[in-house]
Amino acid sequence: MATEKYIEYRADYKYQLASDYRILTNIVPKTAIQTEFIHLDKSGDLLVKSGYAWDGPSGPVVDTEENMRGSLVHDALYQLMRNGWLNARVHRKAADQLFKDICIEDGVSNFRASAYYKALRKFGKPAASPQNKKVITRAPKT
């Protein structure tokens, strides 16, 4: 068997899911979506598979136990938008609201969760845009 001369990877990830995670959302695609790590069915049932990598909360938000689950779900949904599986114009606001709701459920104060939500609404659009799809990097570059 020949040795590969390079690797390909995506950067900017900090966390990797150790077991599957499932949540019922109000985000309902027209057809079921199945990627390697994310499944979203037509009833809004979201399954994020073990091994999924994400970067936790973005911006000035400090990663805590109280916002980690929300960031996982939000990042998975935004990834579906970036990759063209979900329409951001239709689903981004609901994904942002879901992040807020999960954070509150997990112990983030309503005041802080509302601030997170407002920041997502104001600054989150590029993260859901297909123009910001994660780049595959090759190492070494030659």
N, C-alpha and C positions, 0 to 999 in steps of 0.2 A: 504494500500500500504506500502510495506517495505522500510525502509531507506537503501540506498546503504552505504556500509562501507568504500568505497574508491573512489577516482577520478583517472582518467587517463588523462594525458595532454602531450603536446609537448612544450618544452621550446625554448627560443631564439627568440621570436617574439616581436616586438615593436609596430607595426602598424596593424590596421585592416581596410580594405576597407569599406567605408560607403555606397557606391552605386556601381552597376555593372560598369565595365570599358571594352570597346571594342577597339581593334586596329587591323588593317590589317597588317600582318607580311609576310616576305618571307620564313617563316619556314612552310614547307608543309609536314605533316605526310602522310604515306601511307594510313592510315585509320583515320577517325575522332576520337578524344580523348575527352571523357567526364568524368571528375571526379566531386566530390562534388562542388568544387569551380573554376575549370579551364576547359574550353572547347576550343579545337583547331580543326577547321575543315580542310578538305583536300584542301581548297583554301588559308589557312594561316590566317583565321579570328580567332583571339584570344579573348575570353570572360573570364574575371576574375570576379567572382561573389562577390556580397556584402558579407562581413563577412570573406573574405580571409585575412589571417594574414601573414605578412612578416617582415623581420628585417631591411629593408632599405639598403642603400649602405654599403658594407663591407670594412674591412681593415681600413686604415687611412683616408678614405673619410668621411667628415663631412656631415651629413644629411641636405639637403637644399631643398627648393621648386624646384630648378632647376634640381635636380637629383632624386627626389622622384618617378616621373612617370616612369623613366627609370629603377629604382631599382625594382618597382612593376612588370613590364613586365619581366625583367631579372630573378627575383626570381621565378616567375611563370614558366617560361620556364626551368630553372634549376631544379625546383621541378619535372617537367615532366621527365627530364633526370634522376634524382636521383631515381625516382620511376619506371623507365624502360619503360615509355610510348614513349619517344623520345630517339634516339640513339645519345649520346653525341659526338661520333666521327664524325657524320654527321652534327649535328645541333649546337654544342657549339659555334663555331666561328661566325656563323650568329647571335646567341643570344647576343654574346659580341658586335658585330658590331651594332646591333639594340639598345643596351644600349647606346653606344656612340652616335648614330644618334639622339635618343630621347633627350639625355642630351644637345646636341648642339641645337636642336630645341627649348628646354626649357630655353636656356640662358647660359649654361655652355660654356666657351670659348673652341675653337677648341684645343688649347694647353692642357688645363686641361682634356678635354674629351679624347684626344688621350693618355694622361698619364693613365687615368682610363682604357682605352681599353688595353694598353700594360700590365698593372698590371693584368687584367682579363686573358689575354692570358698566362701570365707567372705563375700565382698563382691560377687560378680559377678551374682547372681541378678537384681537390678533391671535390669541392662543387657540381659538376655535377655527381659524381660517386655514383652508387647504394650502395657502401660500407659506404657512409656517409648519408644514409637515416635517417631522424629524429627519434630519439628513443622515444618511449612512456614510460613515467615515471608514476609510481603509488604512490599515497600518501593516507594514510600512507603506508609504504612499507610492512607492515604485512598483 
